[in-house]
Amino acid sequence: MADRGLSERGAGTRALILDTALAAFAEAGYRGTSVRDIATRCGLTHPALLYHFPTKADLLMAVLDRRDDAEGRAAGFDELRGRALLDELVGTARRNADRRGVVELYATLSAEATEAGHPAHAYFVERYARLRETVGRAYTELARAGELRPGIVPETAARQLVALMDGLQVQWLLDPSIDMADALAAHVAAQIA
């Protein structure tokens, strides 16, 4: 019974660290955030935080993985097909309007991670490749069903949609009156026959 209490407390501490790190990375980026600052915000010592996450890069990757796991599971994203997948992306944009910290984190880190030496570089390269492939599959399914307007190339449409999502997020961060979901929905609707 004591081991279970320690395990639950450890899981709670990890969750606190990850939530705090997400907010800190979103505010100041990876380079502008120190592990000591995150530990202080959590009410932990620096060594206590390092017990759970031995390096800052480990902490960053755990934050990104936790967010992706939660988002992907909630949507059942990998199982969606055709229009349902595109509609889910619109839904993600709608949900993101209530999660400024997550949007800031991705906008900041994806820009920082363009440098090959950044700890999240490989993560973002893989994430974008996987997202383009998944969205491209949805467009291909729509094309095969005769549901895409003439002249729309699935692979190109996938790259455009991913770029539009990211660009809308940056614009929304600068001007929260922008409705990311409505703009994305209008784009998708214009492509459907």
N, C-alpha and C positions, 0 to 999 in steps of 0.2 A: 504494500500500500504506500509506503514511503517513497519507493522508486517511482510510482505513478505520479505522486505529487511533485517530485523533482522534475519528471519528464514534462508534465503539464506546465510547470513554472518555466522550464527552459523553452518550451514552445511559445509561451506567452512573451518571454523576453525576446526571442527571435522575431516574433511578429511586431513587437514594439520597435525593435531596431530597424526592421525593413520598412515599416510605415514612416518612421522618422527619417531614414535615409532617402526614401522616395521624395519626401518634402524638401529635404536639404539639397539633393541633386537637382530637383526641379527649380529651386530658387537660385542656386549658384553654379550649376553644372558640376561635372565630375571634378574638374581641376580646381574649381573654386570652393570645394567642400573638403573639410578635413575629417578624418575618422574621430579625432579628439572632440570636435564640435558635435558630431552625431552622438558620441558617448555622453557628452555633457547634457545634450537635449533629452537623452533617454534617462538621465539620472544614474548613469553607470560610470565606472572607471574605464579608462582606455584599455587596460588589460582584460577587463570583463567583456568588452565588446569584441576584442581580438580573440577571445576564447570561442565565440560563436562564428566569427568571420575573420580568419587570420590575416587577410589583406584587404585593402580598399577595393581592389579589382574583384575579389570574391564577393564582397558586399554588393557591389554594383551589379554583378551578374545575377546574384540571388534576387535583387530587387526586380530586375528585368524579367527573370524567369517566373517569379511569383505573379507578376502582373499579367504576363502572357498566359500562364496556366489558368488564372482566374477568368480572364476575358474569353479565352478559347473554350473552356468548359462551359461557361455560362451560355454561350451562343451555340454550342455544338457545331462550330464553324466548319470543321473538316468534313462533316457529313452533309452540309448544304450543297445544293446544286442550282445551276442556272440563275433565274431571277431571284430565288430565295437568298442566294449568297450575296447578290448585289444589294438586295433590300436589307440584309443584315449589316452591310457596310454603312448604309444610310442610318440604320439604328445605332451603330457604334458612334457615328458622328453626333447623333442626338444625345446619347449617353455622355459623350465626352464634354458636352456643353456644361455638365454638372461636375466635371472632374478636371478643373483647371490645372492642378498639380501634375496629373498624369500627362496632360497635353504638353505642359511646359517641359516636363522631363524628356519626353520623346523628341520634341522640337530641339531642345538644347543638346541632348546627347547624340541625336542622329547627325547634327551638324559637326559636333566635336569629333565624332567617330569616323569622319571621312579621312582623318589622318590614320595611316596604316598602323602606327604604333599605339593607338588608343586601345585600352582594354576591351571596349565594346565594338571595335571595328568588325571583327568576324561575325559577331552577333547580328549587327545591322546589315551586313552584306547578305548573310543567310536569310534574315527575316524578310528583306525586300525581295530576294529571289523567290522565296517560298510564297510570299503574298502575290507577286506578279504571276507566278505559275497557277496559283489557286484561282485568282480572278480571271486569268486567261482561260482556264478550264470552264468557268461559268459562261464567259462570252462565247466560247466554242460550242458549248451545249445550246445556247440560245441561237447561234447561227445555224446549227444542224436542225433545230426545230423550226427554222424559218422565222424566228422572232426578232432578228436584228435588222435594222434598216440597211439597205444596200450600201456597199462601200465601206462598211465598218469592219476593220481587220481585228480579230480577237486579241492578238498579242499587243498590237498598238493600243487598242482600247483599254487593255489591262494596265499598261504603263501610264496612260493618260489618267485613268481613274485613281491610281495610287498617288500620282503626282498632284492631282487635284485635291485629294484628301489632305495631303501634307500641306499644300499651299493654303488651303482654307483654314487649317488649324493655326498656321502662323498669322494669317490675317485676323482670325478671331481673337488670338492672344493680344493683338494690337488694338482691336476694335470689337469688343464683345457683342455689339449689336448685329454683327454678321451672323446669319443663320447657316451654319455649316451643313446641317442635315438637309435643309430645303434646297440649297444650291447643289448638293450632291444628288438629291432625288431628281431635280430638274435635268441634270446632266444625263443621268441614267435613263429617264423617261424619253429624252430626245433621241436616244439610241435604239429604243425598242420599236419594232414595227407594229 
